[in-house]
Every structure is written in structure tokens, then in C-alpha cells.
């Protein structure tokens, strides 16, 4: 068992989807003055804590997903070569890895002290993240569950930086909520596109998904609606960001994001899913990283 196997198990490269939004929320949170008029103090342990929490939480949730889905993956020709069905990794080892990552996630929240909110929310957040893996057994809204799960990253980063300020000044929480809603719509849309690959299999074995329920054509239309909602929410974000400073550069980048979304949808058709992986990874990695760069420059230097 090599490090490469473990990174492959949790699809570590897909961290690029959620981490940039946590980083963007961190920058916005630090650029927004507290009710006292001062900006939050920059603490390196907060940055390290956010990074560790992201890695540990996502690793635990992904490993749990592979564990509970190992029989389904074994029956699906597309996923039969994954680490557990193929016997590359043993279930006992993956259970141990999952437990270690879960403990690491909770322990990492201690870095935010005296801010106690991340520790208080750590177990409920982790349970929600892992709950996604079971959702497709009983609801076609599993794609939305994943979207909300990833949307917690900017919310949690905001809370980690600003602490109990979010309780004292609820309006202070509007910007991360809008960003989180945009992330949820974005992820829901691209997960629907990705799930089109398994529409026939899901319907056959009784798993719930939008493509299995509404067909690939209907699913692609729903994904497009989700992405239109995302673009709308991103357009609203500079209006509610206040002194975080999102301005002309962020507005300009929205046009680039729109072009990327249109290109993503041009890659897949109901009768041609050969480029789903290209639409899934390359395009979405570009979207998240572009928003991070634009948001950071706007907040810190413009």
C-alpha cells in the first residue's frame, strides 16, 4: 500500500473543488472589520487549522464513501477497478484510515481556540459530510446533499476566522452564506452531470439519482439550471460582501466563469458522454481557482 494508493482512494486531486472557496472565504473574513471596527487578527494557526480541517474532513468523508459503496462499486463496470473492489486496499485498513482522519479533523479545530465554535460544530459537520454517501439509497436529492456538504467549506472558514462575531452580528454572515449557496448550486450541477455516466446502472439496481429518475436529457437541463443559479448568486456576492472589497475584477471574472460553464455544458450531450470527465474535473478546477485568485486580489490589493 503506497501513498499513491491512499491519495487515489480519496481522490485527493479533487480537493481543488472545495479548498479554494474556503481560502476565498478566509480572505474575505479577514478583510471585513469586526463590530469593534478592527479587522480580525491574522493568526497562522487559523490558516493551518483551516487547511488541516479541510484535508481531514474530506479524506474521512471520501474514505467512508468508498467503504459503504464497495459492493455497489464492485457491481458497476465503471467503478469495479477502484481500490476496495479491486483488492488494492483492505477494508480494515480503510476503516482505520477513516477513523484517524475523523479524529484529526476534530483535533484540528482546537487550533482555533479561544474560538470554540469550530469544535462545537465539528462532529455534526462530519456526520453530515459522511451522510452524503448513504443519500442515494433513499433520495434523488443526493446531488444537492453533496453540494451543501461542499458549501460548508466557506461557512466553516468564516466561522473559524471571525468566531463568536457571527453570533453577535448575524448580518455579518450574509456574504459567506451567498458564497456557500453559489458553491452548493455549482456542485449540485456538476455532480448531476457526472452521475449521467451511471444513469442506466443506478436505475437497474434501484439507486436514486437525477439521471436515473429523469433521464440524461432531463438531468442535463437540471444541471444547467443549477449553474444559472450559481452565476446569479456570484453576481450578487459583491453586493453583499461589504467592506470585504469584491469589485471590478470579480465582476469581470464572472464573465469568464460564465464562458467556462457554457463550455462545460457543450462537452456533454444525452447521446455523447465521452467527455464527462473533462467537463467534470478540468472545467470545475478552473472555475474554483479563477474565483479564488480574483477574490483574493480584489480583497487585498485593489
C-alpha positions as CSV (number, residue, x, y, z in Angstrom):
1,X,0.0,0.0,0.0
2,X,1.7,3.2,-1.2
3,X,0.9,6.8,-0.6
4,X,-0.3,7.0,-4.2
5,X,-3.0,4.4,-3.4
6,X,-4.3,6.3,-0.4
7,X,-4.4,9.6,-2.4
8,X,-6.2,7.8,-5.2
9,X,-8.7,6.3,-2.7
10,X,-9.8,9.8,-1.6
11,X,-9.3,11.4,-5.0
12,X,-7.0,14.0,-3.4
13,X,-6.8,16.0,-6.6
14,X,-10.5,16.8,-6.2
15,X,-9.6,18.9,-3.1
16,X,-9.3,21.7,-5.7
17,X,-13.1,22.0,-5.8
18,X,-13.8,23.0,-2.2
19,X,-10.4,24.3,-0.8
20,X,-10.3,27.4,-3.0
21,X,-13.7,28.5,-1.7
22,X,-12.6,28.0,1.9
23,X,-9.5,30.1,1.1
24,X,-11.6,32.8,-0.5
25,X,-13.9,32.9,2.5
26,X,-10.9,33.2,4.7
27,X,-9.5,36.2,2.8
28,X,-13.0,37.9,2.8
29,X,-13.4,37.2,6.5
30,X,-10.0,38.8,7.3
31,X,-10.8,41.8,5.1
32,X,-14.1,42.5,6.8
33,X,-13.9,44.6,10.0
34,X,-15.4,43.3,13.2
35,X,-18.1,45.1,15.1
36,X,-15.2,46.8,17.0
37,X,-14.0,48.4,13.8
38,X,-10.8,46.4,13.8
39,X,-10.1,43.6,11.4
40,X,-9.6,40.0,12.7
41,X,-6.1,39.3,13.9
42,X,-4.0,37.3,11.4
43,X,-3.0,34.0,13.2
44,X,-1.0,31.4,11.4
45,X,-2.7,28.7,13.5
46,X,-6.0,29.7,12.0
47,X,-4.7,29.2,8.4
48,X,-3.1,25.8,9.4
49,X,-6.3,24.8,11.2
50,X,-8.5,25.6,8.1
51,X,-6.1,23.6,5.9
52,X,-6.0,20.6,8.2
53,X,-9.7,20.6,8.7
54,X,-10.3,20.6,5.0
55,X,-7.9,17.8,4.3
56,X,-9.0,15.6,7.3
57,X,-12.8,16.2,6.8
58,X,-12.7,15.5,3.1
59,X,-10.4,12.4,3.5
60,X,-12.7,10.9,6.2
61,X,-15.8,11.5,4.1
62,X,-14.3,10.1,0.9
63,X,-12.9,7.0,2.6
64,X,-16.3,6.4,4.3
65,X,-17.9,6.7,0.8
66,X,-15.6,4.1,-0.6
67,X,-16.4,1.8,2.4
68,X,-20.1,1.9,2.2
69,X,-20.2,1.8,-1.6
70,X,-17.6,-1.0,-2.1
71,X,-20.3,-3.6,-3.1
72,X,-22.0,-1.1,-5.4
73,X,-18.6,-0.2,-6.9
74,X,-17.8,-3.8,-7.5
75,X,-21.0,-4.4,-9.5
76,X,-20.6,-1.2,-11.6
77,X,-18.3,-1.8,-14.5
78,X,-17.2,1.9,-14.4
79,X,-16.0,1.6,-10.7
80,X,-15.0,-2.0,-10.4
81,X,-11.3,-1.1,-10.5
82,X,-11.5,1.2,-7.5
83,X,-9.2,0.3,-4.7
84,X,-11.6,-1.7,-2.5
85,X,-13.3,-3.8,-5.2
86,X,-10.0,-4.5,-6.8
87,X,-8.4,-5.6,-3.6
88,X,-5.7,-2.9,-3.7
89,X,-6.7,-1.8,-0.2
90,X,-8.3,-3.8,2.6
91,X,-11.5,-2.6,4.3
92,X,-10.0,-2.9,7.8
93,X,-7.2,-0.5,6.7
94,X,-9.6,1.9,5.2
95,X,-11.8,1.9,8.3
96,X,-8.7,2.7,10.4
97,X,-7.7,5.5,7.9
98,X,-11.3,6.9,8.2
99,X,-11.2,6.9,12.0
100,X,-7.8,8.6,12.1
101,X,-9.0,11.3,9.7
102,X,-12.1,11.9,11.7
103,X,-10.1,12.3,14.9
104,X,-7.6,14.5,13.1
105,X,-10.5,16.7,11.9
106,X,-11.9,17.2,15.4
107,X,-8.5,17.7,16.9
108,X,-7.6,20.3,14.3
109,X,-10.4,22.6,15.5
110,X,-8.5,23.0,18.7
111,X,-6.1,25.3,16.8
112,X,-8.9,28.0,16.6
113,X,-9.1,28.4,20.4
114,X,-10.3,30.5,22.2
115,X,-12.9,30.3,19.3
116,X,-14.9,27.3,20.5
117,X,-17.5,27.3,17.6
118,X,-15.4,25.1,15.2
119,X,-15.0,22.4,17.9
120,X,-18.7,22.5,18.8
121,X,-19.7,22.0,15.2
122,X,-17.0,19.5,14.2
123,X,-19.0,16.3,14.8
124,X,-22.3,17.4,13.3
125,X,-20.4,18.7,10.2
126,X,-18.5,15.4,9.9
127,X,-21.7,13.4,10.2
128,X,-23.4,15.5,7.5
129,X,-20.4,15.0,5.2
130,X,-20.4,11.3,5.6
131,X,-24.2,11.1,5.4
132,X,-24.0,12.0,1.7
133,X,-22.6,8.5,1.0
134,X,-25.9,7.0,2.1
135,X,-28.2,9.5,0.5
136,X,-28.5,7.9,-3.0
137,X,-30.1,4.9,-1.3
138,X,-33.2,6.9,-0.5
139,X,-33.3,10.2,-2.3
140,X,-32.6,11.6,-5.8
141,X,-31.6,14.8,-3.9
142,X,-28.2,13.2,-3.1
143,X,-26.6,15.6,-5.6
144,X,-27.9,18.6,-3.6
145,X,-26.7,16.9,-0.4
146,X,-23.1,16.8,-1.9
147,X,-23.5,20.4,-3.0
148,X,-24.5,21.5,0.5
149,X,-21.7,19.4,2.0
150,X,-19.0,21.2,-0.1
151,X,-20.7,24.6,0.6
152,X,-19.9,24.2,4.3
153,X,-16.3,24.9,3.5
154,X,-16.6,28.7,3.1
155,X,-19.1,28.9,6.0
156,X,-16.7,27.0,8.3
157,X,-13.7,29.0,7.3
158,X,-15.6,32.2,8.0
159,X,-16.6,31.0,11.5
160,X,-13.1,29.9,12.2
161,X,-11.7,33.3,11.4
162,X,-14.4,35.5,13.0
163,X,-15.5,33.4,15.9
164,X,-18.5,34.5,18.0
165,X,-18.8,37.7,15.9
166,X,-21.1,35.7,13.7
167,X,-23.4,35.2,16.7
168,X,-23.2,38.8,17.8
169,X,-23.8,40.3,14.3
170,X,-25.9,37.9,12.2
171,X,-25.8,40.3,9.2
172,X,-22.1,39.7,9.1
173,X,-22.8,36.2,7.9
174,X,-24.6,37.2,4.7
175,X,-21.6,37.1,2.4
176,X,-20.4,33.6,3.3
177,X,-24.0,32.3,3.0
178,X,-24.3,33.7,-0.5
179,X,-20.9,32.2,-1.4
180,X,-21.9,28.9,0.1
181,X,-25.2,28.9,-1.8
182,X,-23.3,29.5,-5.0
183,X,-21.0,26.6,-4.2
184,X,-24.0,24.4,-3.5
185,X,-25.6,25.2,-6.8
186,X,-22.4,24.7,-8.7
187,X,-21.5,21.3,-7.1
188,X,-25.1,20.1,-7.5
189,X,-25.0,20.9,-11.2
190,X,-21.7,19.2,-11.9
191,X,-22.5,16.2,-9.8
192,X,-25.6,15.7,-11.8
193,X,-23.5,15.8,-15.0
194,X,-21.1,13.3,-13.5
195,X,-23.9,10.9,-12.4
196,X,-25.1,10.7,-16.0
197,X,-22.5,8.1,-16.6
198,X,-24.3,5.7,-14.2
199,X,-27.9,6.5,-15.1
200,X,-28.6,3.0,-16.5
201,X,-26.8,1.2,-13.7
202,X,-28.5,3.3,-10.9
203,X,-31.9,2.6,-12.4
204,X,-31.2,-1.1,-12.7
205,X,-30.1,-1.6,-9.1
206,X,-32.6,0.9,-7.5
207,X,-30.2,3.7,-6.6
208,X,-31.6,7.2,-6.6
209,X,-30.2,9.9,-8.9
210,X,-31.5,12.7,-11.1
211,X,-30.3,11.0,-14.3
212,X,-31.9,7.7,-13.3
213,X,-35.2,9.3,-12.4
214,X,-35.5,11.9,-15.2
215,X,-33.2,10.6,-17.9
216,X,-29.9,12.0,-19.1
217,X,-31.6,14.8,-21.1
218,X,-33.7,16.0,-18.2
219,X,-30.7,15.7,-15.9
220,X,-28.5,17.9,-18.1
221,X,-31.3,20.5,-18.2
222,X,-31.4,20.5,-14.4
223,X,-27.7,20.8,-14.2
224,X,-27.9,23.9,-16.4
225,X,-30.5,25.4,-14.2
226,X,-28.2,24.8,-11.1
227,X,-25.4,26.6,-12.9
228,X,-27.5,29.5,-13.9
229,X,-28.4,29.9,-10.2
230,X,-24.7,29.7,-9.3
231,X,-23.9,32.5,-11.8
232,X,-26.7,34.6,-10.3
233,X,-25.5,34.2,-6.8
234,X,-21.9,35.0,-7.8
235,X,-23.3,38.2,-9.3
236,X,-25.0,39.1,-6.0
237,X,-21.9,38.3,-3.9
238,X,-20.0,41.6,-4.5
239,X,-23.2,43.5,-3.5
240,X,-23.4,41.8,-0.1
241,X,-19.6,41.5,0.6
242,X,-19.5,45.0,2.0
243,X,-16.0,46.0,3.1
244,X,-14.6,42.7,2.0
245,X,-13.8,44.6,-1.2
246,X,-15.0,42.5,-4.1
247,X,-15.1,44.8,-7.0
248,X,-14.5,45.2,-10.7
249,X,-12.1,42.3,-11.1
250,X,-14.5,39.9,-9.5
251,X,-17.3,41.2,-11.8
252,X,-15.0,40.8,-14.8
253,X,-14.2,37.2,-13.8
254,X,-17.9,36.3,-13.6
255,X,-17.9,36.6,-17.4
256,X,-15.0,34.2,-17.6
257,X,-16.8,31.8,-15.3
258,X,-19.9,32.0,-17.5
259,X,-17.9,31.1,-20.5
260,X,-16.4,28.1,-18.6
261,X,-19.9,26.9,-17.6
262,X,-21.2,27.2,-21.2
263,X,-18.1,25.3,-22.4
264,X,-18.7,22.6,-19.7
265,X,-22.2,22.0,-20.9
266,X,-21.1,22.0,-24.6
267,X,-18.9,18.9,-23.8
268,X,-21.8,16.6,-22.9
269,X,-25.0,15.6,-24.7
270,X,-27.5,12.9,-23.9
271,X,-26.1,10.8,-26.7
272,X,-22.4,11.6,-26.0
273,X,-20.9,11.3,-22.5
274,X,-17.4,10.6,-23.6
275,X,-16.1,13.9,-22.3
276,X,-17.8,13.9,-18.9
277,X,-14.5,13.6,-17.0
278,X,-13.1,16.6,-18.9
279,X,-16.2,18.6,-18.1
280,X,-16.1,17.4,-14.5
281,X,-12.5,18.0,-13.5
282,X,-10.8,20.4,-15.8
283,X,-13.6,23.0,-16.1
284,X,-14.5,22.9,-12.4
285,X,-10.9,23.2,-11.2
286,X,-10.5,26.3,-13.5
287,X,-13.7,27.8,-12.1
288,X,-12.8,27.4,-8.4
289,X,-9.2,28.6,-8.9
290,X,-10.2,31.6,-11.0
291,X,-12.7,32.7,-8.4
292,X,-10.1,32.3,-5.6
293,X,-7.4,34.4,-7.5
294,X,-9.9,37.2,-8.4
295,X,-11.5,37.3,-5.0
296,X,-8.1,37.4,-3.2
297,X,-6.7,40.2,-5.5
298,X,-9.9,42.2,-5.1
299,X,-9.9,41.9,-1.3
300,X,-6.2,42.5,-0.6
301,X,-4.8,44.8,-3.4
302,X,-7.5,46.6,-5.2
